[in-house]
Amino acid sequence: SAPWVSPLLKMASITDVDEKALAYVTALGDPNQAVFFGSMGIAAALVFANLGSAYGTAKSGVGIVSVAVLKPDLLFKSIIPVVMAGVLGMYGMIIAILMKQQVYQVSYDSKTLAAPETWAYGYYAAYKQLGAGLCCGLSNLAAGLCIGVIGDAAVRGNAQRDILIALILMMIFAEALALYGFIVAIVLSQS
């Protein structure tokens, strides 16, 4: 007999459980393909947060260097924007780690696929993670842009006149943007 006949005979002996599993996967989607969306949320949280952190550090760092050349005694007072920008990357990392702990592979056996209520992961969880990752990452990117621009100008202004308190307040409110996204991402990913 031809070598392709045996697989066809095996396919012909599909059980009711196999049919039910196929029907659920067709209707609800392959739960293991949902991992892509969850992983994109994890990547978005980390990448966008690090982009914000890098921009905030680089932009305010330019101001710090130019001030430190003329007034070296202001170096440590001027480092505040760089510290605040560095925290942004940590927010993205924390969210990425929290969400990674919720990604599970679903077994491809017919018994598991025929009972979607037992699936450890699916599109609902994946889309929540994508939303949470984008929420955290883009909020951190916005905060990094804000910290960089304000940090550069405030550090240079502090060299002309003592506005350290104003600099600190501006950094706190810029950092709050990232904190809002971080909190919402935790609530969204953990609910």
Accessible surface in RSA format (square Angstrom, percent):
REM  Atomic radii and reference values for relative SASA: ProtOr
REM  Chains: A
REM  Algorithm: Lee & Richards
REM  Probe-radius: 1.40
REM  Slices: 20
REM RES _ NUM      All-atoms   Total-Side   Main-Chain    Non-polar    All polar
REM                ABS   REL    ABS   REL    ABS   REL    ABS   REL    ABS   REL
RES SER A   1   149.88 126.7  59.04  78.8  90.85 209.3  59.16 126.0  90.73 127.1
RES ALA A   2    36.76  33.8  22.81  35.2  13.95  31.7  28.33  39.9   8.43  22.3
RES PRO A   3   123.58  90.1 100.23  91.4  23.35  84.9 113.38  93.6  10.20  63.4
RES TRP A   4   159.05  63.8 154.34  74.7   4.71  11.1 139.98  74.6  19.06  30.9
RES VAL A   5    44.65  29.4  44.65  40.4   0.00   0.0  44.65  38.8   0.00   0.0
RES SER A   6    60.13  50.8  56.44  75.3   3.69   8.5  35.22  75.0  24.91  34.9
RES PRO A   7    71.21  51.9  68.31  62.3   2.90  10.5  70.72  58.4   0.49   3.0
RES LEU A   8    91.33  50.9  86.66  62.0   4.67  11.7  86.83  61.0   4.50  12.1
RES LEU A   9   119.66  66.6 112.59  80.5   7.08  17.8 112.94  79.3   6.73  18.1
RES LYS A  10   151.60  74.0 139.78  85.8  11.82  28.2  86.85  78.2  64.76  69.0
RES MET A  11   121.69  63.0 114.81  76.0   6.88  16.4  94.11  80.0  27.58  36.5
RES ALA A  12    85.57  78.7  44.61  68.8  40.96  93.2  57.52  81.0  28.05  74.3
RES SER A  13    79.67  67.3  57.19  76.3  22.48  51.8  52.01 110.7  27.66  38.8
RES ILE A  14    84.53  48.1  62.52  46.6  22.01  53.1  63.64  45.8  20.90  56.7
RES THR A  15    75.46  53.7  68.63  69.6   6.83  16.3  71.41  95.9   4.05   6.1
RES ASP A  16   119.07  83.4 110.35 109.8   8.72  20.6  35.74  84.1  83.33  83.1
RES VAL A  17    71.49  47.0  70.45  63.8   1.04   2.5  71.46  62.1   0.04   0.1
RES ASP A  18    45.97  32.2  41.50  41.3   4.47  10.6  14.01  33.0  31.97  31.9
RES GLU A  19   103.60  59.5  97.89  74.1   5.71  13.6  31.00  60.0  72.60  59.3
RES LYS A  20   109.80  53.6 103.36  63.4   6.43  15.3  54.54  49.1  55.26  58.9
RES ALA A  21     5.35   4.9   5.22   8.1   0.13   0.3   5.35   7.5   0.00   0.0
RES LEU A  22   117.15  65.2 113.26  81.0   3.89   9.8 116.71  82.0   0.44   1.2
RES ALA A  23    59.74  54.9  48.92  75.5  10.82  24.6  56.26  79.2   3.48   9.2
RES TYR A  24    73.88  34.5  73.63  41.9   0.25   0.7  35.56  26.7  38.33  47.2
RES VAL A  25    35.49  23.4  32.52  29.4   2.96   7.1  32.52  28.3   2.96   8.0
RES THR A  26   107.81  76.7  77.84  78.9  29.97  71.4  73.26  98.4  34.55  52.2
RES ALA A  27    83.48  76.8  43.30  66.8  40.18  91.4  53.41  75.2  30.07  79.7
RES LEU A  28    92.13  51.3  74.40  53.2  17.73  44.6  79.51  55.8  12.62  34.0
RES GLY A  29    22.23  27.4   0.00   N/A  22.23  27.4  21.27  58.4   0.96   2.1
RES ASP A  30    23.23  16.3  20.09  20.0   3.14   7.4   8.53  20.1  14.70  14.7
RES PRO A  31     0.64   0.5   0.00   0.0   0.64   2.3   0.42   0.3   0.22   1.4
RES ASN A  32    26.59  18.3  15.21  14.7  11.39  27.4  14.89  35.8  11.70  11.3
RES GLN A  33   114.95  64.3 105.74  77.3   9.20  21.9  34.60  73.6  80.35  60.9
RES ALA A  34     0.00   0.0   0.00   0.0   0.00   0.0   0.00   0.0   0.00   0.0
RES VAL A  35    39.87  26.2  39.87  36.1   0.00   0.0  39.87  34.6   0.00   0.0
RES PHE A  36   120.23  60.2 112.69  69.8   7.54  19.6 118.34  71.7   1.89   5.4
RES PHE A  37    61.00  30.5  61.00  37.8   0.00   0.0  61.00  37.0   0.00   0.0
RES GLY A  38     0.00   0.0   0.00   N/A   0.00   0.0   0.00   0.0   0.00   0.0
RES SER A  39    47.65  40.3  44.05  58.8   3.60   8.3  29.05  61.9  18.61  26.1
RES MET A  40    85.37  44.2  84.85  56.2   0.52   1.2  66.75  56.8  18.62  24.7
RES GLY A  41     0.00   0.0   0.00   N/A   0.00   0.0   0.00   0.0   0.00   0.0
RES ILE A  42    29.37  16.7  29.37  21.9   0.00   0.0  29.37  21.1   0.00   0.0
RES ALA A  43    41.22  37.9  35.33  54.5   5.89  13.4  41.21  58.0   0.02   0.0
RES ALA A  44     9.85   9.1   5.23   8.1   4.62  10.5   9.81  13.8   0.04   0.1
RES ALA A  45     0.00   0.0   0.00   0.0   0.00   0.0   0.00   0.0   0.00   0.0
RES LEU A  46    64.81  36.1  64.81  46.4   0.00   0.0  64.81  45.5   0.00   0.0
RES VAL A  47    80.13  52.7  77.20  69.9   2.93   7.1  79.63  69.2   0.50   1.3
RES PHE A  48    58.19  29.1  58.19  36.0   0.00   0.0  58.19  35.3   0.00   0.0
RES ALA A  49     0.00   0.0   0.00   0.0   0.00   0.0   0.00   0.0   0.00   0.0
RES ASN A  50    66.63  45.9  63.50  61.4   3.13   7.5  24.47  58.9  42.16  40.7
RES LEU A  51    91.40  50.9  87.46  62.6   3.94   9.9  87.92  61.7   3.47   9.3
RES GLY A  52     0.00   0.0   0.00   N/A   0.00   0.0   0.00   0.0   0.00   0.0
RES SER A  53    15.41  13.0  15.39  20.5   0.02   0.0   3.45   7.3  11.96  16.8
RES ALA A  54    60.37  55.5  48.83  75.4  11.54  26.3  57.60  81.1   2.78   7.4
RES TYR A  55    83.40  38.9  77.78  44.3   5.62  14.6  62.32  46.8  21.07  26.0
RES GLY A  56     0.00   0.0   0.00   N/A   0.00   0.0   0.00   0.0   0.00   0.0
RES THR A  57    51.59  36.7  50.67  51.4   0.92   2.2  45.10  60.6   6.49   9.8
RES ALA A  58    62.80  57.7  50.13  77.4  12.67  28.8  61.07  86.0   1.73   4.6
RES LYS A  59    73.29  35.8  69.14  42.4   4.14   9.9  26.33  23.7  46.95  50.0
RES SER A  60     0.00   0.0   0.00   0.0   0.00   0.0   0.00   0.0   0.00   0.0
RES GLY A  61    17.62  21.7   0.00   N/A  17.62  21.7  17.62  48.3   0.00   0.0
RES VAL A  62    91.11  60.0  85.38  77.3   5.73  13.8  89.06  77.4   2.05   5.6
RES GLY A  63     0.00   0.0   0.00   N/A   0.00   0.0   0.00   0.0   0.00   0.0
RES ILE A  64     8.17   4.6   7.86   5.9   0.31   0.7   7.86   5.7   0.31   0.8
RES VAL A  65    98.86  65.1  97.08  87.9   1.77   4.3  98.67  85.7   0.18   0.5
RES SER A  66    41.07  34.7  31.23  41.7   9.83  22.7  35.94  76.5   5.12   7.2
RES VAL A  67     6.33   4.2   4.56   4.1   1.77   4.3   6.28   5.5   0.05   0.1
RES ALA A  68    22.74  20.9  16.43  25.4   6.31  14.3  16.74  23.6   6.00  15.9
RES VAL A  69   112.17  73.8  84.92  76.9  27.25  65.7  92.07  80.0  20.10  54.5
RES LEU A  70   146.85  81.8 120.17  86.0  26.68  67.1 122.57  86.1  24.28  65.3
RES LYS A  71    87.62  42.7  86.29  52.9   1.33   3.2  53.22  47.9  34.40  36.6
RES PRO A  72    95.46  69.6  84.92  77.4  10.55  38.3  85.63  70.7   9.84  61.1
RES ASP A  73   118.91  83.3  86.30  85.9  32.61  77.1  53.56 126.1  65.35  65.2
RES LEU A  74    21.90  12.2  21.90  15.7   0.00   0.0  21.90  15.4   0.00   0.0
RES LEU A  75    65.26  36.3  64.94  46.5   0.32   0.8  65.26  45.8   0.00   0.0
RES PHE A  76   167.97  84.0 158.65  98.3   9.31  24.2 159.40  96.6   8.57  24.5
RES LYS A  77    99.13  48.4  94.39  57.9   4.74  11.3  53.42  48.1  45.70  48.7
RES SER A  78     1.37   1.2   0.51   0.7   0.86   2.0   1.09   2.3   0.28   0.4
RES ILE A  79    64.05  36.4  64.05  47.7   0.00   0.0  64.05  46.1   0.00   0.0
RES ILE A  80    42.87  24.4  41.86  31.2   1.01   2.4  42.87  30.9   0.00   0.0
RES PRO A  81     0.00   0.0   0.00   0.0   0.00   0.0   0.00   0.0   0.00   0.0
RES VAL A  82    37.63  24.8  36.04  32.6   1.59   3.8  36.04  31.3   1.59   4.3
RES VAL A  83    88.56  58.3  80.91  73.3   7.65  18.4  87.06  75.6   1.51   4.1
RES MET A  84    34.78  18.0  34.78  23.0   0.00   0.0  10.19   8.7  24.59  32.6
RES ALA A  85     0.00   0.0   0.00   0.0   0.00   0.0   0.00   0.0   0.00   0.0
RES GLY A  86    33.30  41.1   0.00   N/A  33.30  41.1  25.65  70.4   7.65  17.1
RES VAL A  87    38.81  25.5  38.67  35.0   0.13   0.3  38.67  33.6   0.13   0.4
RES LEU A  88     0.00   0.0   0.00   0.0   0.00   0.0   0.00   0.0   0.00   0.0
RES GLY A  89    10.91  13.5   0.00   N/A  10.91  13.5   9.04  24.8   1.88   4.2
RES MET A  90    98.21  50.9  96.76  64.0   1.44   3.4  59.02  50.2  39.18  51.9
RES TYR A  91    28.75  13.4  28.75  16.4   0.00   0.0  14.90  11.2  13.84  17.1
RES GLY A  92     0.00   0.0   0.00   N/A   0.00   0.0   0.00   0.0   0.00   0.0
RES MET A  93    88.14  45.6  88.09  58.3   0.05   0.1  51.63  43.9  36.52  48.4
RES ILE A  94    69.99  39.8  68.74  51.2   1.25   3.0  69.84  50.3   0.15   0.4
RES ILE A  95     0.03   0.0   0.03   0.0   0.00   0.0   0.03   0.0   0.00   0.0
RES ALA A  96     8.55   7.9   7.86  12.1   0.69   1.6   8.20  11.5   0.35   0.9
RES ILE A  97    90.66  51.6  88.44  65.9   2.22   5.4  90.53  65.2   0.13   0.4
RES LEU A  98    54.00  30.1  52.38  37.5   1.62   4.1  52.38  36.8   1.62   4.4
RES MET A  99     0.00   0.0   0.00   0.0   0.00   0.0   0.00   0.0   0.00   0.0
RES LYS A 100   122.40  59.7 120.93  74.2   1.47   3.5  84.99  76.5  37.41  39.8
RES GLN A 101   114.19  63.9  97.19  71.0  17.00  40.5  42.46  90.4  71.73  54.4
RES GLN A 102    52.08  29.1  48.67  35.6   3.41   8.1  30.21  64.3  21.87  16.6
RES VAL A 103    23.48  15.5  13.05  11.8  10.43  25.1  13.05  11.3  10.43  28.3
RES TYR A 104   116.53  54.4 111.90  63.7   4.63  12.0  81.00  60.9  35.53  43.8
RES GLN A 105   146.35  81.8 117.55  85.9  28.80  68.6  37.18  79.1 109.16  82.8
RES VAL A 106     3.55   2.3   0.48   0.4   3.07   7.4   3.53   3.1   0.02   0.0
RES SER A 107    56.53  47.8  44.52  59.4  12.00  27.7  37.11  79.0  19.42  27.2
RES TYR A 108   125.50  58.6 103.42  58.8  22.08  57.5  90.84  68.3  34.66  42.7
RES ASP A 109    66.29  46.4  55.11  54.9  11.18  26.4  48.18 113.4  18.11  18.1
RES SER A 110    38.07  32.2  32.53  43.4   5.55  12.8  11.82  25.2  26.25  36.8
RES LYS A 111   167.46  81.7 161.45  99.1   6.00  14.3 105.19  94.7  62.26  66.3
RES THR A 112    32.84  23.4  29.09  29.5   3.75   8.9  15.58  20.9  17.27  26.1
RES LEU A 113    18.18  10.1  18.18  13.0   0.00   0.0  18.18  12.8   0.00   0.0
RES ALA A 114    10.20   9.4   7.89  12.2   2.31   5.3   7.89  11.1   2.31   6.1
RES ALA A 115    23.87  21.9  22.64  34.9   1.23   2.8  23.87  33.6   0.00   0.0
RES PRO A 116    27.97  20.4  18.00  16.4   9.97  36.2  18.22  15.0   9.75  60.6
RES GLU A 117   148.61  85.3 107.19  81.1  41.42  98.6  72.96 141.1  75.65  61.8
RES THR A 118    84.90  60.4  58.19  59.0  26.70  63.6  64.01  86.0  20.89  31.6
RES TRP A 119    36.38  14.6  15.52   7.5  20.86  49.0  15.89   8.5  20.50  33.3
RES ALA A 120    61.67  56.7  32.02  49.4  29.65  67.4  42.43  59.8  19.24  51.0
RES TYR A 121     4.75   2.2   0.59   0.3   4.16  10.8   4.75   3.6   0.00   0.0
RES GLY A 122    17.23  21.2   0.00   N/A  17.23  21.2  13.65  37.5   3.58   8.0
RES TYR A 123    55.33  25.8  50.60  28.8   4.74  12.3  36.35  27.3  18.99  23.4
RES TYR A 124   168.86  78.8 160.18  91.1   8.68  22.6 125.60  94.4  43.26  53.3
RES ALA A 125    32.98  30.3  31.90  49.2   1.08   2.5  32.12  45.2   0.86   2.3
RES ALA A 126     0.00   0.0   0.00   0.0   0.00   0.0   0.00   0.0   0.00   0.0
RES TYR A 127   114.29  53.4 105.84  60.2   8.45  22.0  78.42  58.9  35.87  44.2
RES LYS A 128    34.99  17.1  30.96  19.0   4.03   9.6  23.68  21.3  11.31  12.0
RES GLN A 129     2.53   1.4   2.53   1.8   0.00   0.0   2.10   4.5   0.43   0.3
RES LEU A 130    44.53  24.8  44.53  31.9   0.00   0.0  44.53  31.3   0.00   0.0
RES GLY A 131    28.41  35.0   0.00   N/A  28.41  35.0  24.46  67.1   3.95   8.8
RES ALA A 132     0.00   0.0   0.00   0.0   0.00   0.0   0.00   0.0   0.00   0.0
RES GLY A 133     0.00   0.0   0.00   N/A   0.00   0.0   0.00   0.0   0.00   0.0
RES LEU A 134    67.01  37.3  66.44  47.5   0.57   1.4  66.78  46.9   0.22   0.6
RES CYS A 135    38.06  28.8  26.07  29.1  11.99  28.2  20.08  50.9  17.97  19.4
RES CYS A 136     0.00   0.0   0.00   0.0   0.00   0.0   0.00   0.0   0.00   0.0
RES GLY A 137     0.00   0.0   0.00   N/A   0.00   0.0   0.00   0.0   0.00   0.0
RES LEU A 138    84.81  47.2  79.67  57.0   5.14  12.9  80.07  56.2   4.75  12.8
RES SER A 139    28.17  23.8  21.17  28.3   7.00  16.1   7.64  16.3  20.53  28.8
RES ASN A 140     0.00   0.0   0.00   0.0   0.00   0.0   0.00   0.0   0.00   0.0
RES LEU A 141    44.09  24.6  44.09  31.5   0.00   0.0  44.09  31.0   0.00   0.0
RES ALA A 142    48.83  44.9  41.79  64.5   7.05  16.0  45.08  63.5   3.75   9.9
RES ALA A 143     0.00   0.0   0.00   0.0   0.00   0.0   0.00   0.0   0.00   0.0
RES GLY A 144     0.00   0.0   0.00   N/A   0.00   0.0   0.00   0.0   0.00   0.0
RES LEU A 145    82.16  45.8  81.54  58.3   0.62   1.5  81.93  57.5   0.22   0.6
RES CYS A 146    35.93  27.2  27.84  31.1   8.08  19.0  14.17  35.9  21.76  23.5
RES ILE A 147     0.00   0.0   0.00   0.0   0.00   0.0   0.00   0.0   0.00   0.0
RES GLY A 148     0.00   0.0   0.00   N/A   0.00   0.0   0.00   0.0   0.00   0.0
RES VAL A 149    80.70  53.1  79.07  71.6   1.63   3.9  79.13  68.8   1.57   4.3
RES ILE A 150    46.18  26.3  43.58  32.5   2.60   6.3  46.03  33.1   0.15   0.4
RES GLY A 151     0.00   0.0   0.00   N/A   0.00   0.0   0.00   0.0   0.00   0.0
RES ASP A 152    17.75  12.4  17.75  17.7   0.00   0.0   0.66   1.6  17.09  17.0
RES ALA A 153    64.46  59.3  51.93  80.1  12.52  28.5  57.39  80.8   7.07  18.7
RES ALA A 154     4.86   4.5   0.43   0.7   4.42  10.1   4.63   6.5   0.23   0.6
RES VAL A 155     0.76   0.5   0.00   0.0   0.76   1.8   0.57   0.5   0.18   0.5
RES ARG A 156    97.08  40.8  94.10  48.0   2.98   7.1  43.84  59.9  53.25  32.3
RES GLY A 157    23.68  29.2   0.00   N/A  23.68  29.2  21.56  59.2   2.12   4.8
RES ASN A 158     8.68   6.0   2.62   2.5   6.06  14.6   0.24   0.6   8.44   8.2
RES ALA A 159    11.01  10.1   8.75  13.5   2.26   5.1   8.75  12.3   2.26   6.0
RES GLN A 160   157.04  87.8 122.86  89.8  34.18  81.4  43.41  92.4 113.62  86.2
RES ARG A 161   183.64  77.1 175.82  89.6   7.82  18.6  56.25  76.9 127.40  77.2
RES ASP A 162   120.00  84.1  89.26  88.8  30.74  72.7  39.35  92.6  80.66  80.4
RES ILE A 163    55.14  31.4  49.78  37.1   5.36  12.9  55.14  39.7   0.00   0.0
RES LEU A 164    35.03  19.5  33.78  24.2   1.25   3.1  33.78  23.7   1.25   3.4
RES ILE A 165   126.00  71.7 125.41  93.4   0.59   1.4 125.41  90.3   0.59   1.6
RES ALA A 166    42.98  39.5  37.29  57.5   5.69  12.9  40.99  57.7   1.99   5.3
RES LEU A 167     0.81   0.5   0.81   0.6   0.00   0.0   0.81   0.6   0.00   0.0
RES ILE A 168    57.86  32.9  57.82  43.1   0.04   0.1  57.83  41.6   0.03   0.1
RES LEU A 169    89.45  49.8  89.43  64.0   0.02   0.0  89.45  62.8   0.00   0.0
RES MET A 170    69.91  36.2  65.16  43.1   4.75  11.3  41.99  35.7  27.91  37.0
RES MET A 171     0.73   0.4   0.73   0.5   0.00   0.0   0.73   0.6   0.00   0.0
RES ILE A 172    86.59  49.3  84.38  62.9   2.21   5.3  85.00  61.2   1.59   4.3
RES PHE A 173   139.09  69.6 132.90  82.3   6.19  16.1 133.25  80.8   5.83  16.7
RES ALA A 174     2.85   2.6   0.14   0.2   2.71   6.2   1.91   2.7   0.94   2.5
RES GLU A 175    16.55   9.5  16.55  12.5   0.00   0.0  16.55  32.0   0.00   0.0
RES ALA A 176    18.53  17.0  15.93  24.6   2.60   5.9  18.18  25.6   0.35   0.9
RES LEU A 177    76.80  42.8  73.41  52.5   3.39   8.5  73.96  51.9   2.84   7.6
RES ALA A 178     0.00   0.0   0.00   0.0   0.00   0.0   0.00   0.0   0.00   0.0
RES LEU A 179    70.07  39.0  70.07  50.1   0.00   0.0  70.07  49.2   0.00   0.0
RES TYR A 180   132.85  62.0 130.24  74.1   2.62   6.8  95.78  72.0  37.08  45.7
RES GLY A 181     3.40   4.2   0.00   N/A   3.40   4.2   2.76   7.6   0.64   1.4
RES PHE A 182    24.75  12.4  24.75  15.3   0.00   0.0  24.75  15.0   0.00   0.0
RES ILE A 183    88.36  50.3  87.92  65.5   0.44   1.1  88.34  63.6   0.02   0.0
RES VAL A 184    79.54  52.3  78.48  71.1   1.06   2.6  79.42  69.0   0.13   0.4
RES ALA A 185     0.00   0.0   0.00   0.0   0.00   0.0   0.00   0.0   0.00   0.0
RES ILE A 186    53.17  30.3  53.17  39.6   0.00   0.0  53.17  38.3   0.00   0.0
RES VAL A 187    96.96  63.8  90.57  82.0   6.39  15.4  95.73  83.2   1.23   3.3
RES LEU A 188    62.38  34.7  60.34  43.2   2.04   5.1  62.30  43.8   0.08   0.2
RES SER A 189     5.14   4.3   0.00   0.0   5.14  11.8   0.04   0.1   5.10   7.1
RES GLN A 190    88.17  49.3  57.89  42.3  30.28  72.1  30.08  64.0  58.09  44.1
RES SER A 191    91.95  77.7  44.59  59.5  47.36 109.1  70.01 149.1  21.94  30.7
END  Absolute sums over single chains surface
CHAIN  1 A    10642.7       9273.7       1369.0       7921.8       2720.9
END  Absolute sums over all chains
TOTAL         10642.7       9273.7       1369.0       7921.8       2720.9
